[in-house]
Amino acid sequence: MKTLIRNGLVLLRDGSGWRCEKSDVLIDETRIASVAPSLAAEGASVIDAAGKLVMPGLINAHTHAYMTIHRNYADDLAFFDWLDKVQRVEDGMTEEDIYWSTLLGVIEMLKTGTTCFVDMTIKSAQEKTGPRSAAAGAVLASGIRAVISRGLAGVSDSEESIMKFGQTVREMDLFAGESRLQFMHGPHAPYSCMADYLQKLTRSCKERGIGQTIHLSESRAEMDSMEKEKGATPIQYVDAQGVFDVPVIAAHCVYATDDDIRLMAAKRVSVAINPKSNMKLGNGFAPVRKFLDAGVNVCLGTDGCGSNNCLNMFQEMNAAALVYKGAARQAQCVGAADVLNMATVNGAKAIGRAGELGELRAGALADLILIDLNVPQFIPANNVISGLVYSSNGSEVDTVIVDGRVLMRGRRLTTIDEEEVYRECRAITERLHMAQTEKI
Ligand SMILES: [Zn+2]
């Protein structure tokens, strides 16, 4: 099946950066066959992109889509109080709850231009054919692309850990070969995951040829407790356990020291910054300019709805372009193109898909979005890249294509019954969140 996107302004990238060109894009099955003016393809379905920007779909490099039902639930709390409050609800979540909550997150992500997300979830799907199989089931049902990790904590040899590890690798085996699904291990954090567990997960990564994602140096309290208990920064501590010997996406890294940054650059660790979550939880600002100067691959994530409270990557790009300037008192600290890189090509690199995702070129996977430029926030069209980062709010996303399949057209989703998802999520909230509120 071929799809021809005609008459659009196409956002392209080469060695010198981003540029826009009037062009057509031809999709053949799951990949982009050609990007060139005046293309023709017999039998192709045609999308008229006149007045629209055709650009790569955004990659959310760190989120917890299962937490979408926590939206507006645990606000204005200190980090560990917040964590405690949401975890009490999560104890009651079933695999099916995770499916619906993830799907709610996917609706929001698709409607705001995200075509791929790196997820850390809390339960692994144990039945591939089950209609409501946790996060993996939601990804397959919706048509979005994702890298799923299961957040694991504790020690490696407890009965519970052995069971959870078994479930995690079983899910990886069950869904092996699904083109839109990748897996990583997800050790939650150095303060929640003991050394032997970090080592075990890293060994498993090596055996399976996969990476891992972990929260690192997110809060001042984490820094203080790791310094006191381990005598090292969280980043140096996990490196000593061998965690960086496989590809890693390290979320947050707000308190990374200069030595940490040098270490991460040397070990080719990708950092997923989450500016809105870090501000909301009062954690501060990651040293983004230092990461970029050291050559660290910096990508962008929203974190979960429990701490953001939305999964809108346009909002996140906007925040990233503003807050680090403000924190550094330096307008050149992070530019619009830097931020667009974080949300596209850098995210692709972090998940091992450089050249295949995050940019529009022949041979790349057909994950792309169409942005309506006929809206006040893009007029006048002085600089489209600035528009995407500084004035867009995500509502301009008109069409979303993932793996060559149209998942949204004219802002209508083609694979998800939105009302059903909203109904299910309201029922879950009534059962889980309101029960907690009554206990208090
Ligand atoms: Zn997180």
Residues whose N, C-alpha, C, O or C-beta is under 5 A from the ligand:
A	BS01	ZN	D303
